[in-house]
């Protein structure tokens, strides 16, 4: 099923774009077509691969849905600015993978220095890994000038600013 994760995430965003445009018909049609593709593929892929064939059919149906959803939305909007979306996606992917690898490394480093069989050690391990991952992601998002990250920064900084005013 991991093969379909990117397609599933893309499909979800494309359908949300349709909903944001007050278009509920397009998601219904695309979802229905994806379910039909899934059902049609389930039988031969299950006969060929067993249970993994069902996962493959599910993944392929989301690839189909993402492609169809993207094509429909592109036609409705007159384009999707693919170059900007691709550039942003690559930068987000690099930041995400780097943050994940950092969190993994910190997790293993902490695990080798504290007793992770106890709650305190587990909290230290998870807390340090999450904190390191967040710091790296935020730093890379700022360095890469990710437009998608700016609303989150405004929201967080706005909450802290309001707390300071009420104190």
C-alpha positions as CSV (number, residue, x, y, z in Angstrom):
1,X,0.0,0.0,0.0
2,X,3.0,2.3,0.5
3,X,3.2,2.6,-3.3
4,X,-0.1,4.6,-3.3
5,X,0.7,7.0,-0.4
6,X,1.9,9.9,-2.6
7,X,-1.0,9.4,-5.0
8,X,-3.5,9.2,-2.0
9,X,-2.1,12.5,-0.5
10,X,-2.3,14.2,-3.9
11,X,-5.8,12.9,-4.5
12,X,-6.9,14.2,-1.1
13,X,-5.5,17.7,-1.8
14,X,-7.1,17.8,-5.2
15,X,-10.5,16.8,-3.9
16,X,-10.2,19.5,-1.1
17,X,-9.5,22.0,-3.9
18,X,-12.7,21.0,-5.5
19,X,-14.6,21.3,-2.2
20,X,-13.1,24.8,-1.7
21,X,-14.5,25.8,-5.0
22,X,-18.0,24.6,-3.8
23,X,-17.7,21.7,-6.3
24,X,-18.9,18.5,-4.7
25,X,-19.8,16.8,-8.0
26,X,-16.2,16.3,-9.2
27,X,-15.0,14.5,-6.0
28,X,-18.0,12.3,-6.1
29,X,-17.4,11.3,-9.8
30,X,-13.6,10.9,-9.2
31,X,-14.2,8.8,-6.1
32,X,-16.8,6.6,-7.8
33,X,-14.4,6.0,-10.8
34,X,-11.6,5.2,-8.4
35,X,-13.7,2.7,-6.5
36,X,-14.7,1.1,-9.8
37,X,-11.1,0.8,-10.8
38,X,-10.3,-0.7,-7.4
39,X,-13.1,-3.3,-7.7
40,X,-12.1,-4.3,-11.3
41,X,-8.4,-4.7,-10.3
42,X,-9.1,-6.5,-7.1
43,X,-10.2,-9.7,-8.7
44,X,-7.3,-10.4,-11.1
45,X,-4.6,-9.0,-8.7
46,X,-5.9,-11.1,-5.8
47,X,-5.9,-14.2,-8.0
48,X,-2.3,-13.4,-9.1
49,X,-0.8,-12.0,-5.8
50,X,-3.2,-12.9,-3.1
51,X,-3.8,-10.3,-0.3
52,X,-0.9,-8.1,-1.5
53,X,-2.8,-7.8,-4.8
54,X,-5.6,-6.1,-3.0
55,X,-3.2,-3.5,-1.6
56,X,-1.8,-3.0,-5.1
57,X,-5.2,-2.5,-6.6
58,X,-6.0,0.1,-3.9
59,X,-2.7,1.9,-4.6
60,X,-3.3,1.8,-8.4
61,X,-6.9,3.2,-7.9
62,X,-5.5,6.2,-6.0
63,X,-2.9,6.8,-8.7
64,X,-5.8,6.8,-11.2
65,X,-7.9,9.1,-9.0
66,X,-5.0,11.5,-8.5
67,X,-4.3,11.7,-12.3
68,X,-8.0,12.1,-13.2
69,X,-8.6,14.6,-10.3
70,X,-5.5,16.6,-11.4
71,X,-6.6,16.7,-15.0
72,X,-10.1,17.8,-14.2
73,X,-9.0,20.5,-11.8
74,X,-6.4,21.7,-14.3
75,X,-9.1,22.0,-16.9
76,X,-11.5,23.8,-14.5
77,X,-8.8,26.3,-13.4
78,X,-7.0,26.7,-16.7
79,X,-3.8,25.3,-15.3
80,X,-2.2,24.2,-12.0
81,X,1.2,25.9,-12.1
82,X,3.0,22.6,-12.2
83,X,6.5,24.0,-12.0
84,X,5.8,25.8,-8.8
85,X,4.0,22.8,-7.3
86,X,6.9,20.5,-8.2
87,X,9.5,22.9,-6.9
88,X,7.6,23.3,-3.6
89,X,7.1,19.5,-3.3
90,X,10.8,18.8,-3.8
91,X,11.8,21.3,-1.1
92,X,9.2,20.0,1.3
93,X,10.4,16.4,0.6
94,X,14.0,17.3,1.3
95,X,13.0,19.1,4.5
96,X,10.8,16.2,5.6
97,X,13.4,13.5,4.9
98,X,16.1,15.5,6.6
99,X,13.9,16.1,9.6
100,X,12.9,12.4,9.8
101,X,16.6,11.2,9.5
102,X,17.6,13.7,12.2
103,X,14.8,12.5,14.5
104,X,15.8,8.9,13.9
105,X,19.4,9.6,14.6
106,X,18.6,11.5,17.8
107,X,16.2,8.7,18.9
108,X,19.0,6.2,18.5
109,X,21.6,8.4,20.2
110,X,19.3,9.0,23.2
111,X,18.4,5.3,23.4
112,X,22.0,4.4,23.7
113,X,22.5,6.8,26.6
114,X,19.3,6.3,28.7
115,X,17.2,3.4,29.9
116,X,14.4,3.3,27.4
117,X,12.8,0.4,29.3
118,X,11.5,3.0,31.8
119,X,8.9,5.8,31.1
120,X,11.4,8.6,31.8
121,X,13.8,7.2,29.2
122,X,11.1,6.8,26.7
123,X,9.9,10.3,27.2
124,X,13.4,11.6,26.8
125,X,13.9,9.6,23.7
126,X,10.7,10.6,22.0
127,X,10.8,14.2,23.2
128,X,14.4,14.8,22.0
129,X,13.7,13.1,18.6
130,X,10.5,15.1,18.0
131,X,12.1,18.4,19.1
132,X,15.2,17.8,16.9
133,X,12.9,16.9,13.9
134,X,10.8,20.0,14.4
135,X,13.8,22.3,14.7
136,X,15.4,20.9,11.6
137,X,12.2,21.1,9.6
138,X,11.4,24.6,10.7
139,X,15.0,25.7,9.9
140,X,14.9,24.1,6.4
141,X,11.4,25.5,5.7
142,X,12.7,29.0,6.5
143,X,15.9,28.4,4.5
144,X,14.0,27.0,1.5
145,X,11.4,29.8,1.8
146,X,8.5,27.5,1.8
147,X,5.3,29.6,1.2
148,X,3.3,26.7,2.7
149,X,5.1,27.1,6.0
150,X,4.4,30.8,6.5
151,X,0.7,30.5,7.6
152,X,1.8,28.1,10.4
153,X,4.5,30.5,11.5
154,X,2.0,33.4,11.6
155,X,-0.5,31.3,13.5
156,X,2.0,30.2,16.1
157,X,3.6,33.6,16.5
158,X,0.2,35.2,16.7
159,X,-0.8,32.9,19.6
160,X,2.3,33.8,21.5
161,X,1.8,37.5,20.8
162,X,-1.8,37.3,22.2
163,X,-0.6,35.5,25.3
164,X,2.0,38.2,25.9
165,X,-0.7,40.9,25.6
166,X,-3.1,39.3,28.0
167,X,-0.4,38.7,30.7
